[in-house]
């Protein structure tokens, strides 16, 4: 469920007409609903009720500080994968003991940054990383709390570019080698082993891959405890999918996910962390764009929008589907027609949908891309010297621009001309 609904024939974000925001902000832009962000977080938090737990929002999904502060106010922790994300979380007021530092390529500088500012744990992914982290911690007179990310070799049955839990993926250490790696970690003076980390992929629509992975984690927990390790925290990653279309089968409910976690891992007495990103932010955001031209081609019509692949790259990168709806609701019984929906960037890949059935549209009409709150704004670029589009947050009847569109002068003046030119 989200809070982008038609009222009086016009799409609203909570209590604000989307067209009113477009008139003031200009198109294209991202638009987020506070009520949806809050609802999704609370559903996940309540799903783990009865277990000691922390929901750590995966910032890579959408990292605007206004979104972070909204979630932090509800008690969310943060999952970060870079020094920049760590600093964003801190700037949003998130305490270090609620920040989990993930990522396969942490640098010494990032490790030092997090140790100085406080960190809940590092999810380490290799023996070389453990050695470097230990050396950095020792040089600071500290011990770094760690989990080791294990790769359970479980097929998440998701898109190949967002699968992370199979043996050929770059993430984590093979679960078959876990005992040896944990023994190495325990022997390093700058590390404190506190748990296990696992994450098998993103946009999962079935609980069975999670169940397979978590059973392996449960078995490993018992083995490592028998080896003398104090395994008291299980970081289960994120990955639960969202419905990107109104017609496809709905992914599992957070309550079912929570029940499965309790069933598979509750007997271990461990604190549980989950790291949802898409599930919180995905349907909490839309991208609003305007039709520039309707162009008739050879056997097909094109809707050419002012939004482009640099603004929302998921369709070009992942062949991702987004429902695209008119901001003005068509009259009942309006006959639809197929359009190729494209942007103005000089790439054939700048195509959002092919032969998508839509009501008749004309230049100046507004459309909204649903499910665009995750991996939309954070993956955008200034390709073709196109400005990063604004981000807007709605709260009931209010809205605020939370990232402004830069001017072309601001963009161009970032360049530095060498003195010989």
LINGITA-V422528 format. One record per helix or strand. SS is the DSSP state (~ for helix, > for strand). FROM is the first residue (numbers start at 1). LEN is the number of residues. If there is no record, write none. Layout:
SS|FROM|LEN  SS|FROM|LEN
This chain:
>|4|4  >|10|4  >|16|2  ~|18|8  >|29|5  ~|34|14  >|53|6  ~|59|3  ~|65|8  >|77|4  ~|83|9  ~|96|3  >|99|3  ~|108|10  >|121|4  ~|127|13  >|144|8  ~|160|3  >|163|1  >|173|2  ~|175|13  >|191|7  >|201|1  >|204|1  ~|208|19  >|233|3  >|240|1  ~|254|15  >|271|4  ~|278|7  >|285|12  >|301|5  ~|314|5  >|324|3  >|328|1  >|336|7  >|351|9  >|366|4  ~|377|3  ~|383|3  >|390|6  >|398|6  ~|408|5
